[in-house]
Amino acid sequence: MTPRERLKLALAHQETDLTPYSLEVDLHTRERLAELSGDEHFDRDLEHHFAYVGIGYPETAARVDRNHYTDAFGVIWEEAILGELGVVRNPILREPSLRGYQFPSPHLPGLFDDFGARVSEAVESGRWVSWGIGFSLYERAWSLRGIESFLLDLVEHPDFAHELLDRICEFNLALIAQACQYPIDMVRFGDDWGSQRGLIMGPALWREFIKPRFARMVQAAASFGKATFLHSDGDIYEIIPDLIEIGLTTLNPVQPDVMDIYQVKREYGKDIAFHGGVSVQHFLPDSTPEEVRAGVRRLIAEVGAGGGFIIAPTHSLGNDIPPENLLVLVEEFTHQQPRG
């Protein structure tokens, strides 16, 4: 069974030969693991289930100076750590108005020129091919306006907030329509709505401002026959029924530090698939290798049963994770006992 075949069945909530997984290891981490294991090819059995093909837009950065860059929306980011997202400096929209602001174009000449060739190469690899939009609604709005200002706008300047989110949504829909002309399998969205204690803006404001636009984007991708994927950190448990209603295919990362992934699977596992489940906040950094092994096996056995689950770390792998635990992760992902 190829990774793509396995993903297709899992997302259709059907049993697979093994629980599909996703594990991205950067070059530095890989070197550490190769040294620890004494085996340069310690990850020889690691199957890459996902192939992500991007266009680098609108995240395309123009360097301002050593510590600052701009994205396609003109937002200036201060990059405290090289390669990290950074923080917004002096938001562009200082007042609750779009007057005088020019949105970037989603139809730049050449934007998708080599996209088809890269998608074809990914398809030939037998992996599940995805493309996506980060900062897809709320995050794009606060990057333009500032977090505090935009959250206040939801209450004090709702007409402006609706207008801004509509413009962002229209921009995204134009990109989706172009990307979905190619044989990708999935459209991914990134938009962090949750904190450690629930939705940042609360369910009522989320349903008024975010849900209808997110629904348009999910349903646009679905109209082209594409699966959909949402990355949203934090506790968003109370809106999972809304995401099912919208038609979202896959939710990531189902952060177990703030949501009980076993309960979530029991309640909603027939209607939506889950990607993640292996916490990088506490579980991987603070557990022993034996605890990691037992925890991963339980996730595979219980959450992976019946399909609808791709096991993966909940975020990028930090330097606080003992390399011994990462080696266990690789071993447990790649040496699963076949189901049935």
Secondary structure, DSSP 8 states (H G I E B T S, - for coil): --HHHHHHHHHTT---SS--B-----HHHHHHHHHHHT-TTTTTT----EEE----TTT--EEEETTEEE-TT--EEE-SSTTS--EE-S-S--SS--TT-----S--TTTTTTHHHHHHHHHHTTSEEEEEESS-SHHHHHHHH-HHHHHHHHHH-HHHHHHHHHHHHHHHHHHHHHHTTS--SEEEEE---EETTEESSHHHHIIIIIHHHHHHHHHHHHHTT-EEEEE--S--GGGHHHHHHHT--EEE---TTTS-HHHHHHHHTTT-EEEEEE-TTTHHHHS-HHHHHHHHHHIIIIISTTS-EEEEESS---TTS-HHHHHHHHHHHHT-----
